[in-house]
């Protein structure tokens, strides 16, 4: 396939004054990025919107060294400048250090994966950040195995909806928590074996009645911590990926010792390029077959055109979404 003509300038989204509320997001014209050695350039068709984008917009989550200072951690589209395994015209989804809210984005060729057959660009754009995060935290750090039980907090978020499906695909039981009866029902519809309205029920009591849990994926933190420990089986693991309910918690060391529990956590974006490449290969080997088999499919809550990135952020911040919010180009 011949080389695609690449414009010198492109449309992208920037934050007025460097940080601010959702309304600070606006469209700008900026130079099209040029790929370096080992990088590909992708014509973006869709870009996932994630909570780290909101944190960066507010000034709390600066990009890693060498990454674009603009928002956007996952995209789907067409390769227009090739490297590594990719050829011009290939359709990929990719994990980025930044810069996804734009017509073109550069990424390490090793951090891109083929768009799974049968998925649209919008669906594929909701995969990389979410699937990489769930795989790394639930299956690598949490060590979830078939026959064990996973508890997922924030079950209707993009991460939550993906974690439910991936855990079920791996042969685990899933207990999901959400805030409100409607969201609990939605989590059940996505495949959770047990869904708990955390505003009306004590999730630790329900979990114990269900035989306890082996791994907990927690993006809430705060006062959930003590209940998490109470819900754990002996040898259980708690994995933190965010702290929306508070970054500090009181730890009962004796209870942790008695249960031989492990408390861990991680972030994805600051990992180095080689580690992300390793993770991409593991995801392609394990999760892509689940997608091909129809066991995992990204749940798309709502799409917005790139020019309405501000509305997309406001929608995500409002918290009523089920699954992913995606920008389209």
N, C-alpha and C positions, 0 to 999 in steps of 0.2 A: 504494500500500500504506500502511496506517495506521501511526501511530507506535507502536513497541514500548514496553511498560512496562519501565522500567529501574530495578532496585532501588538503594536508597541504599548498601547494603553488598554486598560480594562476597568470595568466597574467593580467596586468593592465596597464593603461597609466599614466605616470608622466610627470612633467614639469622640464626640466633640469635647475638646479640652482634656482628652486623655482618659477621663473617667466620669461616670455620672449615672443617672437613672436610665430606664429603657428608652426614653425619648431622646437621649443623647446619641443614639445610633442613627447614622445618616449615610447616604450613598455618596461616594466620591469617585473621581477618576484617578487612577494611579498607574504607574508603570507595571506592565506584565512581568512577573518574576521569571528569571532565567534559571533553568536547572543546572546544578553543578555536577561534578563527577558522581556517578551512582544514583542520580536523582531522575525522576520523571516529571514531566509537566502534564497536568490533567485539565482538560476543559470541563469545568464543573457543571453538572446538571442538577445536583441536589446536595445540600449540606445539612448535617444534623445539628441541632441546637441542644446544648448541654448545660448543666448547672455550673461547671467550671467556666463557661463563657460568661455567665452572669457575674461570677466572682471576679473574673478579669475585668469586666466592664466597670465594676465597682472599685477597682484598684487593689484587690486583695490577692490576685493570683497572676503574678507576672509570668510571661512566657520564658521557657528555658533559653539559655544562651544559644544563639544561632537560629532561633525560630522567629518567624514573622511576629511583629507586635500586634497584628490584627487578629480578630476572633475566628474561631472555627477549627474544631479538632477532628472532624470526620467528613468525608465527601464521597460522592460517587460520580463517575463521568467517563470520559474517553481520553485515552492517552494520546497526546499530540507531540510529545518529544520523548523518545524511548530510552531505556537503559535496562540493564539486568535481563530478566526473563521476559520483559514486555516489548511489544511492538506497537508502532503507531496504529491507532484504530482499536486496540484492545479496550474492553470495558472493565473498569476496576472500581473497587471501593477502597478507601485508604485512610489510615490513621495519620494525623498531622500533629506537628507541634504548635500549629497556628495557621491562620491565613485561609481558612476554608470558606469564609463568607465573601466569595469573589468569583469572577468568571473563570479564572485560572488559578491553579494552586500547584506548588512544587512539593514533592515528598520523596523520601528515600524509597527507591524501587523495592526494597525488601519489606516495606511497611504497607504495600498494596496487595490486595487479594482479588481474584476474579469475581465479578458480580455473579452470584449463584444463578443458575438457570431457573427461569420462571419468576425472578424478582425484578421489580422495576427499579429505576435509579433512586426513586424516593425511598423505597423499602431498603435498598442496599446502603443508602446514606445513613440509615439508622443502625447499622451493624457495628462498624469498627470500634468506636469508643466504648460502646455498651458491651459487646461480646468480649473484647479484650479484657475489660474490667471484670466481668463476671468470671471468665475463665481463670484469670490470674488469682482472683481473690477467693472464689468458691472452691475451685478444683486444685489450684496449686497451694495457696496459703492455707485454705481451709481443709484441703485434703478430702473433699466429699467423695464418698464411694457408693456404689449401688447398694441398696438396702438400708442406707443411713437416712436420717431425717434432716432436712434443711429448713430453717426458719428464715423468711425474708421479710424484713421491715420495709415500709414504703413500697408495697407490692405492686401498685399501679403506675409507678414511675417507669421510665424507659429501662433503667437497670432492673427494677423489680419484675416487670413483665418478661424480660429476657431470662432472668435468673430462674423464674418458675419453670419456663419451658426447657432450659438447659438441664436443670436438675432432674426433671421428669424424664428427659431423653436419656440421662445417665442411669436411670433406674432408682432414683431416690424418692422418698416421700417428701412432700412440701407442705409446710405450714406457713401461711402468709398473713401478715398483719397490714391493716390499712386504717385510715382515719375516716370512719363513717360506714354505715351499713351498705350503701350503694357501692362504694369502692371494694368492700369485702366481697360482695357478690361478683363484682367484675373480676377480682382475683381468682375466685372459684371457677368462673367461666374460662379463665386462661389455663386452667389445669391444676390449680392448687388443691391438694387433698382436703385441707382444712383452711378456712379463711376466717380471720378474727377481726372484728371491729374494735380497734384498740381504744376507742373513746368510750366503749360500753362494757368491755370485758377485760379481765386481767389475763394478758397473753401468757404469762408464766404458768398460771393455774391451768389454762386450757392445754398448754404444751405438756405439762406434767401428766394430765389426764390422758393425753395421746401417747404417752410413753417417753416423753422428753425429746430433746433435739440434740443432734451431734454437731451441726455447724449453724452458726447464725451470721447472716449478712446484714450488717447494721449501717445505715446511713443517718441514723437519728442521734445516737449518743445520749448524753445528759442522763436524765432519770430512767432511761431504758436499761442502763447498765446492770443495776442490781437485779432486775427482773430477767435479764439475759442470763446471768449466772445461775439464777434459780431454775431457769428452764433447761439448762444444760444437763446432758447425761455425763457420767464419768468419762473423762478423756475428750470432752467436747471442746470446740474451737469457736471463738468469736472473732469475726473479721470486720474491722471498721473501714469504710470507704468515704465517710463524711460524718459531720456532726451537726446536722441541721437543728437538733434539739439542745445543743450545748456541747462545748468542747471539754468540759471537766466532769468527772464522776468520782464517787467515793468507792473505793475498792475494799471489799472484805477479803483480806489475804487468806485467812483461815479457810473460808468457803472455797476459794480458788484452789487451795492446796488439796482440800478434801476431794474435790472433783478432778484433780489433775488436769485442770483446764488450761487452755492456751488462749491468750488475748493478743491479737496482732492486727495489722492494718497496712494499707499501702496507698500510694497514688500512682497513676499511670504516666502522666505527662512528663515528669522529670526523669524517667528512666532513660538510660543512654540508648543510642541507635542500635547497638548490637543486641541489647536485651529486648528491645521492641521487635527486632527481626526474629529473634528466637521465639518470642511469644506469638508473632504472626504465623510462623511455621506450625506451631503447636495448635493454634486455633484452626488453621486450614485443615490440618490432619484430623482433628477431633470434631469440630463444630460444623464445618462445611458439609460433611456427610449427614449430620442431623438435619441441616437445612434441606439438603437434597431429598431426604426421606420424608420431609414435611413435618418433622417433629419440632422444629424451631422456625418461627417466622416473625420478623419484626412487626410490632404493633404500632401503626402510625395513627396518632391522635389527630393531628391537624397539620396542614401545610400552609406556608405563607410565601409570597414572592420575596426575592432578595430585598427589594425596596421597602418591604414591611418587616424588616428584622426587628424593629422596635416593638411591633405588635406581637411578634413571636416571643420575644423576651418577656413581655408583659403577661402573655398567656401562660408561659411556663412558670413564672413567679406566682401567678394566681393559684396554682396548685390543683386545678381541677382536671388536668390532663390524665389520660390513660394511655401510656406508651410514649412514643417519640413525637417531638415537634421538629419539622423539617422545613428548610428554606428551599425554594425551587428557582431555577434560572431558565 
